[in-house]
Amino acid sequence: MTDIETRDQELVSLDEAANLVGKTPHNIRDYIQRGRIAKFNENGERIYRAKNGELRVSMKELRTFLSLIDQGLEKHHHAGLHPELGFHSLPEYKRTKHVHRLHPYLGKFIPQLVEWFLGRYFKEDDIILDPFMGSGTTLVQSNEMKMHSIGIDISPFNCLIANVKTSNYNIEKARSEILEVEYRVTQYSKYLTKSDEADLILFPEERMENLNSSLLHECESEYLKTWFAPRALLEMLYYRRLIPHYYYKDLLRVVLSRAVRSSRLIPHYDLATPKAPLPVGEIYWCRKHNRNCTPIDNCLTKIHAYSEDTARRLEQFNELRSDKVVTVIQADSRYVNLAEKTEDTVIKGRLIDGIFTSPPYVGQIDYHDQHNYAYELFGFPRNDNLEIGPKKKGKSRQAQSDYIDGIVAVFKNALPFLKNEANIFIVANDRFQIYPEIAKKSGMKIVDQFLRAVTKRTEQGDNPYQETIFLMRKEN
Ligand SMILES: C[S@@+](CC[C@H](N)C(=O)[O-])C[C@H]1O[C@@H](n2cnc3c(N)ncnc32)[C@H](O)[C@@H]1O
């Protein structure tokens, strides 16, 4: 072994490391602060805060990182990342398999990440809690892996999505309802555009001569009147009117909401965070398709696109689902009484085996606002002011401090319902390095950390970033 190879196995101080790789100690400190290489103490233990003179870095890790810089790869892959948790080669259709693609949701994690941890740390019949349930990824995967699950979310629309994904369906009936509504809206559209003879069956209370005006009369939302072309608006209002006549109402709401989201007068490249509606019919330069595009003027195209797709995805999940209990709770996780909410289920009285969750990140996303159109369409109550760490509150010191209080309150509220040895997985983009404080204040200890590069969230922008999966346990 050469001298340099021997030293590569070693943990060295910042000055020594800088010397060995021809960089300055300032460079090395910068790699640490950006989370590219880890901190160790003299005993080779990973540490998060170094006492005076104690800080060491791994030469092996440093050299790997520097070689990735040379290859221009360090942005996506860097030292310390868990090799199996990147899921870089996983094709899109697998990351959005079956019901995970029933409705877009900014900030959901990929099902394979949940699977990886559930499969290694839990077993059949365990109970998994997700106090920041979002669109229900943890619940779907728990059920698929024969585990019970409880999900809590503050947003009524997120709970609707999670409920629709995890409900048990008579698949034939669900399919026939989705396709029947699609057919009826198609007929209405023909009538509206006078493109073809329409087979329009009206309900007894409806009259042909004032059909359109009565639909518009039902629309009180200025938002809907502004963000949709006139034809799109009428088609979605007609769909909405049909829903109460069917059994799987929430399922139909999800199909409609997904179609409505894609029918807004917005550029194709900005589906997640549109600023203002485009003028109806006016051509715009589309950054996504690299050509001129015209804003969509109808909703029917998207209803066609998502009806059959939804039925098929339900069928796929139906083949995989287990009979384990899924409980969706619409509530504030800081204060919800879990014992009360699970009283009527078979998991009543049992302690929870673990948590798998991804809390909101400080000042990143407004979770109600991203589904504005759905709130306007269905009139669900909004709890924006109860969201922890919303984008509109920013990332200031005050925002971070409020965030810490909020997340701590959630874990303190949940811990009494967990087994003492419960594994608590928290997926976080901890750029402010506040999770060690959150753990301490909540009465938990960090027992392990897994780093992964996020290059392809299912509904996220293209900017890669690093995410930590903390494994915590109760401080007993
Ligand atoms: C990062 S998302 C979770 C995404 C989820 N893992 C998925 O795959 O869909 C965080 C969620 O926390 C919810 N949330 C924010 N504040 C909350 C609170 N006080 N109580 C319960 N849920 C809250 C938001 O509505 C949002 O859906």
The ligand as an ORCA input file, in Angstrom:
! r2SCAN-3c Opt
* xyz 0 1
  C     -44.491     16.515      2.496
  S     -46.226     16.361      2.606
  C     -46.442     14.636      2.802
  C     -46.422     13.917      1.487
  C     -46.657     12.426      1.582
  N     -45.513     11.754      2.130
  C     -47.016     11.831      0.221
  O     -46.253     10.988     -0.298
  O     -48.022     12.225     -0.366
  C     -46.638     17.037      4.164
  C     -48.121     17.042      4.527
  O     -48.249     17.550      5.873
  C     -49.534     18.149      5.973
  N     -49.593     19.009      7.165
  C     -49.079     20.249      7.341
  N     -49.382     20.700      8.579
  C     -50.096     19.741      9.200
  C     -50.708     19.615     10.482
  N     -50.668     20.602     11.366
  N     -51.372     18.465     10.776
  C     -51.448     17.453      9.870
  N     -50.912     17.526      8.638
  C     -50.239     18.648      8.300
  C     -49.690     18.896      4.651
  O     -51.050     19.123      4.358
  C     -49.023     17.926      3.668
  O     -49.983     17.143      3.019
*
